[in-house]
């Protein structure tokens, strides 16, 4: 009987332009990769199918635990991109306990498009949540690429395999 192994990933550190923000972000929501789908139906087909036609905008959010004057000027420039990075430790457990720990890293090129001045209520800590959009994302586990999307260069790779190589050749770009 094979031993069951499970992975856990439950914490991370956020970096902006290589600077650690340890202890400053309460939550860091990475983008959800959502595929645009178009319906295809034709005479003679008994049903309608959906086919991939692209990828929706990559959007995420940072929930700050306070106001940080050193970070805000970077967030407030919509014309400049930032290098965001989330770093975590992916652990593998079996019946023998924790058997492995490897780095889980996500790299983003992003710009913030919602930057709060603050949300205040009596006797409560102020709330600051910033939203961003990313033109680039690369997800790695233990140094191995899982996902890479570069919207500006028409790059979409899964497991290191370029899924748009022929597309770029076909359109001459």
C-alpha beads as a LAMMPS data file, in Angstrom:
LAMMPS data file: protein, C-alpha beads

173 atoms
172 bonds

1 atom types
1 bond types

-500.0 500.0 xlo xhi
-500.0 500.0 ylo yhi
-500.0 500.0 zlo zhi

Masses

1 110.0

Atoms # bond

1 1 1 0.000 0.000 0.000
2 1 1 1.420 3.376 -1.049
3 1 1 1.923 6.019 1.603
4 1 1 -0.164 9.164 1.179
5 1 1 1.711 12.420 0.792
6 1 1 0.116 15.847 1.137
7 1 1 1.462 19.325 0.500
8 1 1 0.864 22.431 2.588
9 1 1 1.612 26.050 1.778
10 1 1 0.568 28.445 4.472
11 1 1 2.459 31.692 4.642
12 1 1 4.610 33.873 2.455
13 1 1 6.695 36.991 2.363
14 1 1 6.029 39.822 -0.075
15 1 1 8.762 41.785 -1.837
16 1 1 8.483 44.969 -3.889
17 1 1 11.447 45.699 -6.149
18 1 1 13.542 43.255 -4.113
19 1 1 12.748 44.831 -0.728
20 1 1 11.162 42.597 1.897
21 1 1 7.844 43.724 3.326
22 1 1 7.894 41.127 6.091
23 1 1 5.254 42.026 8.666
24 1 1 3.630 44.769 6.548
25 1 1 1.111 42.891 4.391
26 1 1 -1.770 41.060 6.034
27 1 1 -2.839 39.332 2.803
28 1 1 -1.367 39.034 -0.668
29 1 1 -3.832 37.814 -3.280
30 1 1 -2.106 36.543 -6.387
31 1 1 -3.875 36.733 -9.757
32 1 1 -6.293 34.026 -10.822
33 1 1 -5.525 32.753 -14.315
34 1 1 -8.870 32.890 -16.127
35 1 1 -9.127 31.737 -19.716
36 1 1 -11.363 33.587 -22.154
37 1 1 -13.586 31.116 -23.936
38 1 1 -15.617 31.604 -27.120
39 1 1 -18.603 29.522 -28.055
40 1 1 -18.482 27.513 -31.229
41 1 1 -21.604 26.068 -32.762
42 1 1 -22.285 24.872 -36.265
43 1 1 -24.911 23.129 -38.328
44 1 1 -24.568 19.401 -37.799
45 1 1 -23.102 19.689 -34.294
46 1 1 -25.419 18.398 -31.577
47 1 1 -23.986 20.771 -29.010
48 1 1 -22.071 23.931 -28.446
49 1 1 -18.453 23.841 -27.360
50 1 1 -16.197 26.467 -25.854
51 1 1 -12.689 27.075 -27.159
52 1 1 -9.893 29.090 -25.542
53 1 1 -9.277 32.514 -27.086
54 1 1 -6.974 34.226 -24.618
55 1 1 -6.348 35.060 -20.981
56 1 1 -8.190 37.652 -18.904
57 1 1 -6.297 40.437 -17.156
58 1 1 -4.180 39.242 -14.235
59 1 1 -5.363 41.108 -11.143
60 1 1 -4.559 40.826 -7.465
61 1 1 -4.671 42.641 -4.167
62 1 1 -2.505 43.507 -1.187
63 1 1 -4.185 44.059 2.166
64 1 1 -1.791 46.111 4.264
65 1 1 -1.841 45.963 8.051
66 1 1 -1.140 49.720 8.269
67 1 1 0.016 52.695 6.223
68 1 1 3.653 52.545 5.058
69 1 1 4.981 55.885 3.723
70 1 1 7.992 54.190 2.126
71 1 1 5.775 51.944 -0.049
72 1 1 2.987 54.340 -1.049
73 1 1 4.942 56.500 -3.556
74 1 1 5.763 53.336 -5.531
75 1 1 2.117 52.226 -5.483
76 1 1 0.829 55.620 -6.594
77 1 1 2.633 55.742 -9.954
78 1 1 0.398 53.988 -12.537
79 1 1 2.982 54.641 -15.270
80 1 1 5.723 52.580 -13.615
81 1 1 5.724 48.844 -13.075
82 1 1 6.983 47.173 -9.940
83 1 1 8.612 43.811 -9.459
84 1 1 6.478 41.937 -6.937
85 1 1 7.502 38.620 -5.484
86 1 1 5.807 36.205 -3.111
87 1 1 8.007 33.610 -1.431
88 1 1 6.701 30.680 0.571
89 1 1 7.796 27.243 1.728
90 1 1 5.927 24.283 0.227
91 1 1 5.997 21.408 2.688
92 1 1 5.326 17.739 1.973
93 1 1 4.020 15.499 4.758
94 1 1 3.564 11.734 5.000
95 1 1 2.748 9.360 7.806
96 1 1 6.378 9.841 8.868
97 1 1 5.912 13.609 9.373
98 1 1 7.311 16.439 7.292
99 1 1 9.524 14.907 4.626
100 1 1 10.328 17.879 2.366
101 1 1 10.424 21.676 2.193
102 1 1 10.978 23.478 -1.105
103 1 1 10.678 27.108 -2.180
104 1 1 7.433 28.317 -3.752
105 1 1 8.051 31.609 -5.589
106 1 1 5.816 33.812 -7.728
107 1 1 7.302 36.707 -9.704
108 1 1 5.098 39.500 -11.035
109 1 1 5.547 42.646 -13.085
110 1 1 2.680 44.805 -11.934
111 1 1 1.268 48.277 -11.473
112 1 1 -1.205 49.338 -8.835
113 1 1 -4.522 50.756 -10.004
114 1 1 -6.281 51.232 -6.650
115 1 1 -4.357 52.762 -3.766
116 1 1 -6.304 53.697 -0.632
117 1 1 -5.912 56.723 1.572
118 1 1 -7.420 54.629 4.370
119 1 1 -10.685 53.394 5.772
120 1 1 -11.354 54.438 9.331
121 1 1 -13.868 53.452 12.005
122 1 1 -14.017 54.195 15.717
123 1 1 -11.621 52.176 17.879
124 1 1 -10.561 49.951 14.960
125 1 1 -7.342 49.733 13.053
126 1 1 -7.393 51.583 9.706
127 1 1 -7.836 49.377 6.645
128 1 1 -5.679 49.676 3.508
129 1 1 -6.223 47.383 0.490
130 1 1 -4.447 48.047 -2.812
131 1 1 -5.359 46.423 -6.120
132 1 1 -2.895 45.739 -8.901
133 1 1 -2.801 44.314 -12.400
134 1 1 0.086 42.267 -13.716
135 1 1 1.421 41.960 -17.248
136 1 1 3.797 39.148 -16.246
137 1 1 3.663 36.206 -13.853
138 1 1 6.036 33.280 -13.303
139 1 1 5.321 30.573 -10.743
140 1 1 8.126 28.269 -9.604
141 1 1 8.336 25.346 -7.226
142 1 1 11.836 24.303 -6.191
143 1 1 13.298 26.264 -9.097
144 1 1 11.122 24.529 -11.700
145 1 1 8.765 26.689 -13.764
146 1 1 5.102 25.771 -13.364
147 1 1 3.526 28.756 -15.124
148 1 1 4.771 31.761 -17.085
149 1 1 2.577 34.387 -18.740
150 1 1 3.869 37.529 -20.393
151 1 1 0.889 39.386 -21.852
152 1 1 3.099 41.947 -23.621
153 1 1 5.224 39.295 -25.385
154 1 1 2.489 36.701 -26.119
155 1 1 4.176 34.109 -23.918
156 1 1 2.226 31.367 -22.189
157 1 1 4.242 28.466 -20.772
158 1 1 3.057 25.561 -18.640
159 1 1 5.643 23.301 -17.043
160 1 1 8.302 25.010 -19.162
161 1 1 6.499 24.157 -22.432
162 1 1 5.788 27.159 -24.670
163 1 1 2.110 26.843 -25.655
164 1 1 2.158 29.856 -28.006
165 1 1 5.359 29.242 -29.979
166 1 1 3.541 28.314 -33.218
167 1 1 0.965 31.068 -32.666
168 1 1 3.728 33.704 -32.527
169 1 1 5.301 32.219 -35.695
170 1 1 1.934 32.169 -37.486
171 1 1 1.188 35.827 -36.756
172 1 1 4.741 36.932 -37.521
173 1 1 5.444 38.128 -34.005

Bonds

1 1 1 2
2 1 2 3
3 1 3 4
4 1 4 5
5 1 5 6
6 1 6 7
7 1 7 8
8 1 8 9
9 1 9 10
10 1 10 11
11 1 11 12
12 1 12 13
13 1 13 14
14 1 14 15
15 1 15 16
16 1 16 17
17 1 17 18
18 1 18 19
19 1 19 20
20 1 20 21
21 1 21 22
22 1 22 23
23 1 23 24
24 1 24 25
25 1 25 26
26 1 26 27
27 1 27 28
28 1 28 29
29 1 29 30
30 1 30 31
31 1 31 32
32 1 32 33
33 1 33 34
34 1 34 35
35 1 35 36
36 1 36 37
37 1 37 38
38 1 38 39
39 1 39 40
40 1 40 41
41 1 41 42
42 1 42 43
43 1 43 44
44 1 44 45
45 1 45 46
46 1 46 47
47 1 47 48
48 1 48 49
49 1 49 50
50 1 50 51
51 1 51 52
52 1 52 53
53 1 53 54
54 1 54 55
55 1 55 56
56 1 56 57
57 1 57 58
58 1 58 59
59 1 59 60
60 1 60 61
61 1 61 62
62 1 62 63
63 1 63 64
64 1 64 65
65 1 65 66
66 1 66 67
67 1 67 68
68 1 68 69
69 1 69 70
70 1 70 71
71 1 71 72
72 1 72 73
73 1 73 74
74 1 74 75
75 1 75 76
76 1 76 77
77 1 77 78
78 1 78 79
79 1 79 80
80 1 80 81
81 1 81 82
82 1 82 83
83 1 83 84
84 1 84 85
85 1 85 86
86 1 86 87
87 1 87 88
88 1 88 89
89 1 89 90
90 1 90 91
91 1 91 92
92 1 92 93
93 1 93 94
94 1 94 95
95 1 95 96
96 1 96 97
97 1 97 98
98 1 98 99
99 1 99 100
100 1 100 101
101 1 101 102
102 1 102 103
103 1 103 104
104 1 104 105
105 1 105 106
106 1 106 107
107 1 107 108
108 1 108 109
109 1 109 110
110 1 110 111
111 1 111 112
112 1 112 113
113 1 113 114
114 1 114 115
115 1 115 116
116 1 116 117
117 1 117 118
118 1 118 119
119 1 119 120
120 1 120 121
121 1 121 122
122 1 122 123
123 1 123 124
124 1 124 125
125 1 125 126
126 1 126 127
127 1 127 128
128 1 128 129
129 1 129 130
130 1 130 131
131 1 131 132
132 1 132 133
133 1 133 134
134 1 134 135
135 1 135 136
136 1 136 137
137 1 137 138
138 1 138 139
139 1 139 140
140 1 140 141
141 1 141 142
142 1 142 143
143 1 143 144
144 1 144 145
145 1 145 146
146 1 146 147
147 1 147 148
148 1 148 149
149 1 149 150
150 1 150 151
151 1 151 152
152 1 152 153
153 1 153 154
154 1 154 155
155 1 155 156
156 1 156 157
157 1 157 158
158 1 158 159
159 1 159 160
160 1 160 161
161 1 161 162
162 1 162 163
163 1 163 164
164 1 164 165
165 1 165 166
166 1 166 167
167 1 167 168
168 1 168 169
169 1 169 170
170 1 170 171
171 1 171 172
172 1 172 173
